[in-house]
Amino acid sequence: MYLRWQRSLPREIRVVPVELPGRGVRTSEAFMSDFDSLIEHLCEVHDRHCLGRYALYGHSMGALIAYAMAMRWRTLSRPLPESLFASGSPAPSRRDPGYFADKHSDAALIAELRKQDGTPEPVFEDPAMLHLTLGILRADYGLCAGYRYHRVRPLDVPIHVLAGRQDDIEADRIMAWEAETSRQFSVRWFEGGHFFIRQQEPAVLGAITQQLRNPHPAESDTCGNALPVRLESRKGFNGGDRSH
């Protein structure tokens, strides 16, 4: 999906999709089960992409990964992103690790995929594709269940949240992202459920572009209008966890 975004975004914005082990072009690699180890790995792999001007974008579990990468780069005294876009995810402080306790069986995972309504029907009809999809979702859930939030100093990075009006993530859990930044904060609501980024792709890309091109608006907006960095690169993460 993020590669497709490159065709729709302005030329000055370069998309750098991030593949986790066991997914996409890295399917032959083993899944990583420890969240902190995954963040260390991703920061090492993508360090060269974060030497100039860049921003981070993550959807669902990807938003948590993007946040954790920014935190690790701060610990390492590396350059921080100009913006962090958190999409379809509650704030790190408002996640519920217990949500994943009973979601190990194939039946439970299939029910979750049906609930999310983001998986094409042919996947359910193809045993091989379904097996692969369930393996990824199970690995995602394992990573999310292992994440533990620690209250630390807020990031000195603007955080811009994108959310679906029909998603089942409560508004207060979305708004809690504000506590993670000492800079500008905004929320943009879109019609649609958890995968509103597919349903509203042109509007989502428009909002991101506006923000990247105008990083210093007069005031922040938490009421739903897109706030707007004109970047050389941007990272995208897309997890299948349900963002709990």
PyMOL commands that set and color helices and strands:
alter all, ss='L'
color gray80, all
select helices_A, chain A and resi 2-8+24-26+35-45+47-50+61-75+92-94+97-100+106-116+121-125+127-146+171-180+196-199+201-213
alter helices_A, ss='H'
color red, helices_A
select strands_A, chain A and resi 15-17+54-59+84-87+159-164+185-190+233-238
alter strands_A, ss='S'
color yellow, strands_A
deselect
rebuild
show_as cartoon
